[in-house]
Amino acid sequence: MRDKQEYAALKNSWYIDYISKMIRMSTSGCLSFIRELRNANIRVAIGSASKNTPMILERVGIRELFDAIADGNNVTEAKPNPEVLLRQQKW
């Protein structure tokens, strides 16, 4: 019988495979808003509990829109703890 970590690793491998098949995002209202913020020299950050956040942003072609990423790779407390919202990877 598999243990919890083996199942988590298997689930994550399926998730990464799914992400690899994603296509670039089309321009939506949200992306337009983020671009407007950047054009106004307002820095933009993203927070996520996922350790896959950088890969997802790269895959969908919007990584360059964010000045900082706080994600599961650089927080010690999982949600619902607000650490991911308070952390800055780079500014």
SEBA-37816 format. One record per residue (C-alpha): residue number from 1; x, y, z; residue in one letter. Coordinates in nm, 2 decimals. Layout:
BEGIN
+-----+--------+--------+--------+---+
!   k !   east !  north !     up ! r !
+-----+--------+--------+--------+---+
! NUM !      X !      Y !      Z ! A !
...
+-----+--------+--------+--------+---+
***
This chain:
BEGIN
+-----+--------+--------+--------+---+
!   k !   east !  north !     up ! r !
+-----+--------+--------+--------+---+
!   1 !   0.00 !   0.00 !   0.00 ! M !
!   2 !   0.13 !   0.35 !  -0.09 ! R !
!   3 !   0.18 !   0.60 !   0.18 ! D !
!   4 !   0.06 !   0.96 !   0.18 ! K !
!   5 !   0.39 !   1.10 !   0.03 ! Q !
!   6 !   0.38 !   0.85 !  -0.26 ! E !
!   7 !   0.02 !   0.96 !  -0.34 ! Y !
!   8 !   0.12 !   1.32 !  -0.31 ! A !
!   9 !   0.41 !   1.27 !  -0.55 ! A !
!  10 !   0.20 !   1.08 !  -0.80 ! L !
!  11 !  -0.07 !   1.36 !  -0.79 ! K !
!  12 !   0.19 !   1.62 !  -0.84 ! N !
!  13 !   0.34 !   1.44 !  -1.14 ! S !
!  14 !   0.00 !   1.42 !  -1.30 ! W !
!  15 !  -0.05 !   1.79 !  -1.23 ! Y !
!  16 !   0.29 !   1.88 !  -1.38 ! I !
!  17 !   0.20 !   1.68 !  -1.69 ! D !
!  18 !  -0.13 !   1.87 !  -1.72 ! Y !
!  19 !   0.05 !   2.20 !  -1.68 ! I !
!  20 !   0.29 !   2.10 !  -1.96 ! S !
!  21 !   0.00 !   2.09 !  -2.20 ! K !
!  22 !  -0.13 !   2.43 !  -2.11 ! M !
!  23 !  -0.13 !   2.70 !  -2.38 ! I !
!  24 !  -0.05 !   3.07 !  -2.35 ! R !
!  25 !  -0.33 !   3.27 !  -2.19 ! M !
!  26 !  -0.52 !   3.51 !  -2.41 ! S !
!  27 !  -0.55 !   3.87 !  -2.30 ! T !
!  28 !  -0.83 !   3.89 !  -2.05 ! S !
!  29 !  -0.96 !   4.18 !  -1.84 ! G !
!  30 !  -0.74 !   4.07 !  -1.55 ! C !
!  31 !  -0.42 !   4.06 !  -1.77 ! L !
!  32 !  -0.51 !   4.40 !  -1.92 ! S !
!  33 !  -0.54 !   4.54 !  -1.57 ! F !
!  34 !  -0.20 !   4.40 !  -1.46 ! I !
!  35 !  -0.05 !   4.55 !  -1.77 ! R !
!  36 !  -0.21 !   4.89 !  -1.69 ! E !
!  37 !  -0.06 !   4.87 !  -1.34 ! L !
!  38 !   0.29 !   4.79 !  -1.48 ! R !
!  39 !   0.26 !   5.08 !  -1.73 ! N !
!  40 !   0.18 !   5.31 !  -1.44 ! A !
!  41 !   0.51 !   5.18 !  -1.27 ! N !
!  42 !   0.31 !   5.00 !  -1.00 ! I !
!  43 !   0.49 !   4.68 !  -0.90 ! R !
!  44 !   0.28 !   4.36 !  -0.92 ! V !
!  45 !   0.32 !   4.04 !  -0.71 ! A !
!  46 !   0.14 !   3.71 !  -0.70 ! I !
!  47 !   0.09 !   3.48 !  -0.41 ! G !
!  48 !   0.00 !   3.11 !  -0.42 ! S !
!  49 !   0.04 !   2.81 !  -0.20 ! A !
!  50 !   0.15 !   2.60 !  -0.50 ! S !
!  51 !   0.51 !   2.51 !  -0.55 ! K !
!  52 !   0.43 !   2.50 !  -0.93 ! N !
!  53 !   0.35 !   2.87 !  -0.96 ! T !
!  54 !   0.67 !   2.98 !  -1.14 ! P !
!  55 !   0.63 !   2.69 !  -1.39 ! M !
!  56 !   0.26 !   2.78 !  -1.45 ! I !
!  57 !   0.34 !   3.15 !  -1.50 ! L !
!  58 !   0.61 !   3.06 !  -1.75 ! E !
!  59 !   0.40 !   2.81 !  -1.93 ! R !
!  60 !   0.10 !   3.04 !  -1.98 ! V !
!  61 !   0.34 !   3.32 !  -2.08 ! G !
!  62 !   0.28 !   3.58 !  -1.81 ! I !
!  63 !   0.58 !   3.54 !  -1.58 ! R !
!  64 !   0.72 !   3.87 !  -1.69 ! E !
!  65 !   0.41 !   4.06 !  -1.56 ! L !
!  66 !   0.51 !   3.99 !  -1.20 ! F !
!  67 !   0.78 !   4.16 !  -1.00 ! D !
!  68 !   0.76 !   3.92 !  -0.71 ! A !
!  69 !   0.63 !   3.57 !  -0.65 ! I !
!  70 !   0.55 !   3.43 !  -0.31 ! A !
!  71 !   0.46 !   3.06 !  -0.33 ! D !
!  72 !   0.50 !   2.72 !  -0.18 ! G !
!  73 !   0.87 !   2.73 !  -0.25 ! N !
!  74 !   0.94 !   3.02 !  -0.02 ! N !
!  75 !   0.69 !   3.00 !   0.27 ! V !
!  76 !   0.70 !   2.79 !   0.58 ! T !
!  77 !   0.34 !   2.81 !   0.68 ! E !
!  78 !   0.06 !   2.66 !   0.46 ! A !
!  79 !  -0.27 !   2.82 !   0.40 ! K !
!  80 !  -0.48 !   2.95 !   0.57 ! P !
!  81 !  -0.18 !   3.11 !   0.73 ! N !
!  82 !  -0.13 !   3.45 !   0.56 ! P !
!  83 !   0.25 !   3.41 !   0.52 ! E !
!  84 !   0.22 !   3.37 !   0.14 ! V !
!  85 !   0.06 !   3.72 !   0.12 ! L !
!  86 !   0.33 !   3.88 !   0.34 ! L !
!  87 !   0.63 !   3.72 !   0.17 ! R !
!  88 !   0.83 !   3.88 !  -0.11 ! Q !
!  89 !   1.06 !   3.68 !  -0.33 ! Q !
!  90 !   1.21 !   3.99 !  -0.50 ! K !
!  91 !   1.13 !   4.35 !  -0.55 ! W !
+-----+--------+--------+--------+---+
***
